[in-house]
């Protein structure tokens, strides 16, 4: 396991930020770590990167204990905090050289050139960091996190404040990096998680409330599905309540119904059959599973 967390709790005075949290992350896995503000995401990431100790529990990263082998953990972890701590008065190559020196890299010039290429900083490498856009500053942050070739990469809100074009670029960069590293990152952008992550953990009030594959989490949390049906004219709603599995129906447009159902059976053929029987025409019909964003809201709203 690249990351092992067992029974971790963290107290700030009388406030419990993490409450008996346990999970593992395998090598080569991209994990989305989600939760509302104040749920404990950043606290967990600071513990994993040895910035703060846990109050209780065990944490190992790349096989090293975060308390007794903290320097070994730091050698094997790349970390981009939520607030990217850059020296704005430095030039890009100067800053990466400084970081490479901290890691005592032998061939640091070669490694700096590699990171500039990987993160797409070629045109910006001779500029001061203060002159860079938010997107390019994030690239510099990723470059410093990667420069020592860590086994584990931890990114806390890496796309905060980026415009749509920058978002797409950083998202693709994270996806590429994730093929070779164990990658854990937090975000509030659900589309980002769906596009990048193999697995999702949702944390709320310091406890894990969901853990599963991105493709399966919504399905596992949902008791059913929703079907949107547009007719040529509005039918009698009560006729469709007779279909087995239907739990609720609501009108969402002039001639459109949202039909919610439970169970595994696909009821679309029954809807067509009922429409023919009642002499109404189905113009469009779409089945929609619960979205990740809806799962997140369901699990984190008090």
C-alpha positions as CSV (number, residue, x, y, z in Angstrom):
1,X,0.0,0.0,0.0
2,X,1.3,3.5,-0.8
3,X,-0.9,5.1,1.9
4,X,-2.2,3.4,5.0
5,X,-4.4,5.2,7.6
6,X,-5.6,3.3,10.6
7,X,-7.9,4.7,13.3
8,X,-6.7,8.3,12.9
9,X,-8.2,11.1,15.0
10,X,-7.1,14.7,15.4
11,X,-8.1,17.1,18.1
12,X,-7.7,20.8,18.1
13,X,-8.4,21.6,21.7
14,X,-11.9,20.3,22.3
15,X,-12.8,20.1,18.6
16,X,-12.4,16.8,16.8
17,X,-11.3,17.4,13.2
18,X,-10.9,13.7,12.4
19,X,-12.7,10.9,14.1
20,X,-11.2,7.3,13.8
21,X,-10.5,7.6,10.1
22,X,-9.1,4.5,8.2
23,X,-8.4,3.9,4.5
24,X,-5.7,2.7,2.2
25,X,-4.6,3.8,-1.3
26,X,-2.8,1.4,-3.6
27,X,0.1,2.2,-5.9
28,X,-1.0,3.8,-9.2
29,X,-4.4,4.7,-7.9
30,X,-5.9,8.2,-8.3
31,X,-8.1,9.0,-5.3
32,X,-10.5,11.9,-5.0
33,X,-10.8,13.0,-1.3
34,X,-14.0,15.0,-1.0
35,X,-15.9,16.8,1.7
36,X,-17.5,20.1,2.6
37,X,-15.5,23.0,4.1
38,X,-14.3,22.0,7.6
39,X,-14.8,18.3,7.0
40,X,-11.2,17.4,7.8
41,X,-9.7,17.1,4.3
42,X,-6.8,19.5,4.7
43,X,-6.1,18.1,8.2
44,X,-5.8,14.6,6.8
45,X,-3.4,15.8,4.1
46,X,-1.3,17.7,6.5
47,X,-1.0,14.5,8.6
48,X,0.0,12.4,5.6
49,X,2.7,14.9,4.7
50,X,4.0,15.1,8.3
51,X,3.1,18.8,8.7
52,X,1.1,17.9,11.8
53,X,0.9,14.7,13.9
54,X,-2.3,12.8,14.5
55,X,-3.8,12.7,18.1
56,X,-4.3,9.0,17.7
57,X,-3.9,6.3,15.1
58,X,-1.2,5.1,12.7
59,X,-0.3,6.6,9.3
60,X,2.2,5.1,6.8
61,X,3.1,6.6,3.4
62,X,5.3,4.6,0.9
63,X,5.9,2.1,3.7
64,X,7.2,4.7,6.2
65,X,5.6,5.7,9.5
66,X,4.7,9.4,9.5
67,X,5.7,9.9,13.2
68,X,8.9,7.8,13.5
69,X,10.2,8.1,9.9
70,X,9.0,11.6,8.9
71,X,12.1,12.4,6.9
72,X,11.7,9.2,4.8
73,X,8.0,10.1,4.2
74,X,9.0,13.6,3.0
75,X,11.5,12.1,0.6
76,X,8.7,10.0,-0.9
77,X,5.9,12.6,-1.0
78,X,5.2,15.5,-3.3
79,X,2.7,18.0,-1.8
80,X,0.9,21.0,-3.3
81,X,-1.1,22.7,-0.5
82,X,-4.3,24.6,-1.1
83,X,-2.5,27.9,-0.9
84,X,0.5,27.4,-3.2
85,X,3.5,28.7,-1.2
86,X,5.7,30.2,-4.0
87,X,8.5,32.7,-3.7
88,X,7.1,35.3,-6.1
89,X,10.3,37.3,-6.5
90,X,12.2,34.2,-7.9
91,X,12.3,33.2,-11.5
92,X,10.7,29.9,-12.4
93,X,14.0,28.1,-13.1
94,X,15.6,29.7,-10.0
95,X,12.8,28.5,-7.8
96,X,12.9,25.0,-9.1
97,X,16.6,25.0,-8.6
98,X,16.2,26.0,-5.0
99,X,13.7,23.2,-4.5
100,X,16.0,20.7,-6.2
101,X,18.8,21.8,-3.9
102,X,16.6,21.2,-0.8
103,X,16.1,17.6,-2.0
104,X,19.9,17.2,-2.7
105,X,19.3,16.1,-6.3
106,X,22.5,15.2,-8.1
107,X,21.6,16.1,-11.7
108,X,19.3,19.0,-10.8
109,X,19.6,20.9,-14.1
110,X,18.4,17.8,-16.1
111,X,15.5,17.3,-13.6
112,X,14.5,21.0,-13.8
113,X,14.4,20.7,-17.6
114,X,12.2,17.6,-17.3
115,X,9.8,19.2,-15.0
116,X,9.5,22.3,-17.1
117,X,8.7,20.1,-20.1
118,X,6.2,17.9,-18.2
119,X,4.3,20.8,-16.7
120,X,4.3,22.9,-19.9
121,X,6.4,25.8,-18.5
122,X,8.9,26.2,-21.4
123,X,7.6,29.6,-22.5
124,X,7.4,30.9,-18.9
125,X,10.7,29.5,-17.4
126,X,12.6,32.8,-17.6
127,X,9.8,34.8,-16.0
128,X,9.4,35.8,-12.4
129,X,6.7,33.8,-10.7
130,X,5.0,37.1,-9.8
131,X,4.4,37.7,-13.5
132,X,2.7,34.3,-14.1
133,X,-1.1,33.7,-14.3
134,X,-2.8,31.6,-11.7
135,X,-2.7,28.6,-14.0
136,X,1.0,28.8,-14.6
137,X,1.7,29.3,-10.9
138,X,-0.2,26.0,-10.3
139,X,2.1,24.4,-12.8
140,X,5.1,25.7,-10.9
141,X,3.6,24.2,-7.8
142,X,3.1,20.9,-9.5
143,X,6.7,21.0,-10.8
144,X,8.1,21.5,-7.3
145,X,5.9,18.7,-5.9
146,X,7.2,16.4,-8.7
147,X,10.9,17.4,-9.0
148,X,12.2,14.8,-6.6
149,X,10.3,12.0,-8.3
150,X,8.1,11.1,-5.3
151,X,6.1,7.8,-5.1
152,X,3.1,9.6,-3.7
153,X,1.6,12.9,-4.8
154,X,-0.9,14.8,-2.6
155,X,-2.7,17.8,-4.0
156,X,-5.0,20.0,-1.9
157,X,-7.5,21.9,-4.2
158,X,-5.1,22.1,-7.1
159,X,-7.5,23.8,-9.5
160,X,-9.0,26.4,-7.2
161,X,-9.4,29.8,-9.0
162,X,-8.6,28.5,-12.5
163,X,-10.5,29.5,-15.7
164,X,-12.1,26.7,-17.8
165,X,-9.1,26.5,-20.2
166,X,-6.6,26.3,-17.3
167,X,-8.8,23.7,-15.6
168,X,-8.7,21.5,-18.6
169,X,-4.9,21.8,-18.9
170,X,-4.2,21.1,-15.2
171,X,-6.8,18.2,-15.2
172,X,-5.0,16.6,-18.2
173,X,-1.7,17.1,-16.5
174,X,-3.0,15.4,-13.3
175,X,-4.4,12.5,-15.3
176,X,-1.0,12.0,-17.0
177,X,1.0,12.2,-13.8
178,X,-1.5,9.7,-12.1
179,X,-0.5,7.0,-14.5
180,X,2.9,6.6,-12.8
181,X,2.2,7.9,-9.2
182,X,-0.1,7.2,-6.3
183,X,-2.2,10.4,-6.4
184,X,-4.6,11.8,-3.8
185,X,-6.3,15.1,-4.3
186,X,-9.1,17.1,-2.9
187,X,-11.5,19.3,-4.9
188,X,-15.1,20.7,-4.8
189,X,-15.5,20.2,-8.6
190,X,-17.4,17.0,-9.1
191,X,-16.9,16.9,-12.9
192,X,-13.1,16.8,-12.2
193,X,-13.5,13.8,-9.9
194,X,-15.6,12.0,-12.5
195,X,-13.1,12.7,-15.2
196,X,-9.9,11.9,-13.3
197,X,-10.4,9.6,-10.3
198,X,-10.4,5.8,-10.0
199,X,-11.9,6.0,-6.5
200,X,-13.6,8.5,-4.2
201,X,-13.6,9.0,-0.5
202,X,-16.2,11.4,1.0
203,X,-15.6,12.7,4.5
204,X,-18.0,14.7,6.6
205,X,-17.5,16.1,10.1
206,X,-14.3,14.2,10.4
207,X,-15.6,10.7,9.5
208,X,-15.7,8.8,6.2
209,X,-19.2,8.5,4.9
210,X,-18.5,6.9,1.5
211,X,-15.6,5.0,-0.1
212,X,-15.8,3.4,-3.5
213,X,-15.0,3.4,-7.2
214,X,-16.0,6.6,-9.0
215,X,-18.1,4.6,-11.5
216,X,-20.0,2.7,-8.8
217,X,-20.4,5.1,-6.0
218,X,-23.5,6.9,-7.2
219,X,-25.1,3.5,-8.1
220,X,-24.4,2.1,-4.7
221,X,-25.7,5.1,-2.9
222,X,-28.9,5.4,-4.9
223,X,-32.0,3.3,-4.2
224,X,-33.1,3.7,-7.8
225,X,-33.1,6.0,-10.9
226,X,-35.0,8.8,-12.6
227,X,-36.5,8.8,-16.0
228,X,-37.3,12.0,-17.9
229,X,-40.1,11.6,-20.4
230,X,-41.4,14.2,-22.9
231,X,-44.8,13.6,-24.4
232,X,-46.7,15.3,-27.2
233,X,-49.3,16.3,-24.6
234,X,-49.4,15.9,-20.8
235,X,-50.9,12.5,-19.9
236,X,-52.8,11.6,-16.7
237,X,-50.0,11.2,-14.1
238,X,-52.0,8.7,-12.1
239,X,-51.9,6.2,-15.0
240,X,-48.1,6.0,-14.7
241,X,-48.1,5.5,-11.0
242,X,-49.6,2.1,-11.7
243,X,-46.2,0.9,-13.2
244,X,-44.4,-1.4,-10.8
245,X,-41.4,0.2,-9.1
246,X,-42.5,3.9,-9.6
247,X,-42.0,5.8,-6.4
248,X,-42.9,9.4,-7.4
249,X,-43.8,11.5,-10.4
250,X,-43.5,15.2,-10.9
251,X,-44.1,17.6,-13.8
252,X,-41.0,19.5,-14.6
253,X,-42.1,21.2,-17.9
254,X,-45.4,21.6,-19.9
255,X,-45.4,18.1,-21.3
256,X,-42.5,16.5,-19.4
257,X,-42.6,14.2,-16.4
258,X,-39.8,13.1,-14.0
259,X,-40.6,9.5,-13.0
260,X,-38.5,8.2,-10.1
261,X,-38.3,4.4,-9.6
262,X,-36.5,1.9,-7.4
263,X,-35.1,-1.6,-8.2
264,X,-33.0,-2.9,-11.1
265,X,-35.8,-3.4,-13.6
266,X,-35.8,-1.0,-16.6
267,X,-39.4,0.4,-16.7
268,X,-39.0,2.3,-20.0
269,X,-40.8,-0.4,-22.0
270,X,-43.7,-0.1,-19.5
271,X,-43.8,3.6,-19.9
272,X,-44.0,3.2,-23.7
273,X,-46.7,0.6,-23.3
274,X,-48.8,2.8,-21.0
275,X,-48.3,5.8,-23.4
276,X,-49.7,3.8,-26.3
277,X,-52.6,2.5,-24.2
278,X,-53.5,6.1,-23.2
279,X,-53.0,7.4,-26.7
280,X,-50.1,9.8,-26.0
281,X,-46.8,9.9,-27.9
282,X,-43.4,9.7,-26.2
283,X,-41.1,12.3,-27.9
284,X,-38.0,11.7,-25.7
285,X,-37.1,9.4,-22.9
286,X,-33.9,9.4,-20.8
287,X,-32.8,7.3,-17.8
288,X,-30.6,9.1,-15.3
289,X,-28.7,7.6,-12.4
290,X,-27.9,9.6,-9.3
291,X,-25.0,12.0,-10.1
292,X,-21.8,12.2,-7.9
293,X,-22.8,15.7,-7.0
294,X,-26.1,14.5,-5.7
295,X,-24.5,11.7,-3.7
296,X,-22.1,14.3,-2.2
297,X,-25.0,16.5,-1.2
298,X,-27.0,13.5,0.2
299,X,-24.2,12.4,2.4
300,X,-22.9,15.7,3.7
301,X,-26.0,17.8,4.3
302,X,-26.9,17.8,8.0
